[in-house]
Amino acid sequence: MTDTCPHQRDIRDVTPSADGCEECLKTGSWWVHLRLCRTCGHVGCCDDSPNRHATAHFHATQHPIIEGYDPPEGWGWCYVDEVDFDLTERMTPHPRPIPRFF
């Protein structure tokens, strides 16, 4: 993993917006993995999921950093710089088990 992304300085401690993908829970859809926006706390589904809500959130908001979040996995990704990096020291704890819809 690399630490060359300047957006890492903008990582915030956030409160997750939902227990699963926020939009999938509303529509009754399913997801494969969850991603947590480290700017605002939006929880969205990964690009292997049918709806790709985490990437859609990035395109709508330009919030650059996500965290692997099901369970917290210790890595981050910057959409802008297309780099991954270590978040083991700054993982967002998940307060309860995550429902899996697949």
N, C-alpha and C positions, 0 to 999 in steps of 0.2 A: 504494500500500500504506500501511497505517496502523501507528502505533506506540502505539496506545491500549490495548492489551491488558495487564492487570496480570500475566497468567500468563507473559509473556515473561521475567520475572525468574527463573522457575523452569526455564528451558531448560537442559538438561544436555548435556555432551559424552557421547555414548553409543557403545557397540559394537553394530552391527547383529546381530540374532538369527539371520539367515539370508541367503543370497545372493538370495533371492526372497521372495515371500509365504510366511511360515512355514507357515501352515495349508494353503495350496494345494499347496505342495511335498509335504506329508504325504499329501494326499488325491489327488494327481494332477490337480487342477483347474488352471485357467488364470486369468490376470489381465491387465488392461489397463495399469495404472500402479501403482507402489509408493509407499507412505507409510511414513515412519520415525517412530516414537514418540520424541520428544525427552525423555521421562522415563526410559524403560527400555530403548530400543533395539529394541522389537518391530517387525518388518517385516511389514506387511500390505498387502493390495490395496485400491485406491481404490473409490469408490462407482460407477464405471462398470464395474467387474468384477462377475461374477455373485455372488460371496460377500461382498463388502464387509467384508473382515476388519479393515481399519484402523478403521472406524467401530465395528465390533463390539468391538474392543479398547478403544476409548474408553468404550463403554457398560459394559463389564465392569470397567474399572479406574479410570475418571474421570481418566486421564492426558490433559490438555487439548491439548497441542501436537504437531502432526505436521509433518514436512518432506517436500516433494516429493523422491523419492529414486530416480529411474531414467532417467538418471543424476541425481546431485544437481542440483536445479534452482534453488536460491537463494531459495526462498520457504517460508514457514511458514503454518500455519493453526491457529487456536484454535477447537476445537469449542464451548467454553463461550461465548465472546464473539462467535463467528461473524465473525471478522476475519482477513484475511491480512496478512502483513508480510514484510519483507526479511530473508533469512538469508544473503545472499551472503558476509558476513564470518564466518559461523559454520556453513557447510555441512559436513555429514559426508561425508568422502570415501568412495567405494565402492572396495573393494580389488580387485575383479575384474569382468569383464563379467557382466551380469545376463542369465540365460536368460529368454526371452520365450515365454510359453505362450498363444498365441491363434491 
